[in-house]
């Protein structure tokens, strides 16, 4: 159990929880190491449930996420790699958002997670972690806007980051052509080409908590 934090400190250079607007997702990621049999793989799934409230434009959004990380370490290391071969995360969140005037929206989210290799039946205090975030969003991405754009500005904090202060989130989205748009900032920077309302190609860099991901997606 105690080797978990050491292992992730050695392998990963940073940790940041990124916001997401997806309602549901299932994904699998594998990162092999060049000239080595070492590899890292991760299964991730989550679901969010937007619940409209009586105040127009306001929502309560409970959510749940599960991650399963597998570390295949065959090279010699100064600890027992079998103690940190698998790692699971269960996370529950609750978010609230409402609209201001002039296209601004406020959002806040709080969450608790259990992260462990579950080798022991009794969980340690460090296996339970807490997170929170607050955002201001100016959304001008409606179809009638000539050049749709969106600002996201906020702060987020998690006890699993190892830093005693919140991290800033700032992201700017702009559609500069009928079929082209980009987003720059943290936790996601991307370039997107839309073929139509249902199909597009997107290349992006995202920092999602365990991995810095370079990916191209199509749907």
N, C-alpha and C positions, 0 to 999 in steps of 0.2 A: 504493500500500500504506500509506504513512504517513498518508494522509488518512482511513483507516478509523477510527482511534481518535478523531481530532478530530471526525469526523462524528457518531459515536455519543455523544460527550461533549456536543455541542451539542443533539442531538435528545432524548436520554433523560436523565431526572433521577436514575435510580438503577439499581442492578443487584443482584439477589439470586436465588440459585438456590433454587427451591422443591422441597420433597420431593413425591413422587407415589407413590400406591399402585396406579396403573394398570399392567396388564401389557402393553398395547399401545394405541397411539393414532395416528390420522392426523388432522391438522387444518389448516385454512387460515384465516388472519386478514388482513384488509385494513383499514387505517386511513386514510381520506381526510382531507385538510386543508380546513377550511371556507374558502370564497372563494379557493381556490387549486387549481392542477392538481397540486400535490405530493401524494404518497401513499406509504404504506409497506405492503407486503404480505409475508406470511411463510407458508411451508409448513413443517410440522413433523411428524415421525413418530418414534416410538421403540418399543422392545420390550424387555421384561425377562423373564428365564428363571429362575424360582425353582427351586432344586435342594434337595430335602430332605436333611438330614444325619442321621447316626446318633443324635445327641443330640436327644431329642424337642422339637419346637417350634423347632428351629434350621434356618436356610436360608442357602445361598449364592446370591447373585442377580447374575449378570452381566447387563449391559444395553448397548444401543447406541441412539444418537439422531442424527438428521440434521435440520438446519435450513437453509432457503434463504430469505434475506431480500432483497427487491428494493426499492430506494429510487428513486422517480421524483421528481427535483428539477428543476422547470422555472423556479423563481424564481432571480434572480441571487444567487450565493453567492461568498464570497472564496476559492474553491478550485475545482478541476476536478471537478464532480459525476460525470462519467463514470468517474473512477477509483474511485468508491465506489458504483456502481450496484447491484452484486450482492455478496452476502456469504454465505458458506457455513460451517457448523459441523458437524464430525464429532466425536462424543463417545462414549467408551467408559467404562463404570463397572463397579465390582465392589463389592457390598454383602454384609454379613453381619449376621444377626440371631439372637438366641436369647432364651428366656423366663427371667425371674426368678420368684420366688414372689410371691404377692399381686398377681397380674394385671399385673406390670411386665414390660416387654420392652426389651432394649437393641438398638440398631441402629447400624451404622457403614457409611460409604460413601466410596470414593475413586475419582477419575476423572481422565482426561486428555482434552483436546480439542484439535483443530486448527481454528482459526478464521481465515479468510482470504478475499480475493477471487480468489485463485489466478491472478493475472496473471503471476506468476513461477514458474518450475519449482522453484527452490530456496526453501525456506521459511525465514523469519526466526525467531529465537528467540522473539520476542514473539507469533508465530502459535500457539505451543504453550502451553497453559495447564493448570493443575492445580487440583483441587478436593478437598475432604474435608469430611465431616460426621459428627457423632455425636449420637444421640438416645436419650432415655429416654421410653418410652411406657407409660402405664397405661390398659389397654383394658378397660372394663366395658360393652361394647356388646352382650353376648350377649342373646338374646331373653328369657331368664328374669329379667333384671334389670328392676326396675320402671321406672327412668328411666335408660336406657343413656347412658353418657358416656365420654369419652376425653380424656386429657391427652397432649400431645406437647411435650417440652422438650428443647432441644438447641442446638448451635452448628454453624455451617457457615462455611467459608472457601474462597475462590477467588482465584486470582491475577489474574483478569480484573475484579475488583471495584474495583481501584485503592485499596483500603484495607488497611493492614498489620495487620489484626486480624480475628478471626472475628466473624460477625454472629449475634445470638441468634435462635432460633426458638421460639416459644411459641404453642400453639394448643389451644383447648378446644372439644370437641364435646359436645352434649347433645341427646337426643331427649326433648322435653318433652310430646309427644302421640303417639298411635299413628301419626299421619300427618305430624307436623311435627318437624323438627329444625333445629338451627343449629350453626354453627362460627364461632368468633371468634378472631382472632389473625393471625399471619403464618406462612406466606406467603399464606394463603387464609382469607377470611371469607365465609360463605354462609348462605342460608336455603333449606331444602328441604321440599317437600311431596310425599309419596309417595301415589300413587293405589292401588298394590298392590305386590307384590314385584318386578314387572318394569318399572313405569312411574312416573316422577316428574318434577317440574319443580324446577329449582334456579337461583337467582339468586346470583351470587357476584362478589367482587372478588379478583383474584389477581395477585401480583407474581411473574412467571416468569422474569426475567432480561433481557428486552428490552422488555417491555410491561407496563404496569399495565392489566389487562383488567377491564372491566365486562361481564358476559355473563349471559344467561339460557339454560339448556340444558334439553332434554327428551329422554328416552329411555325 
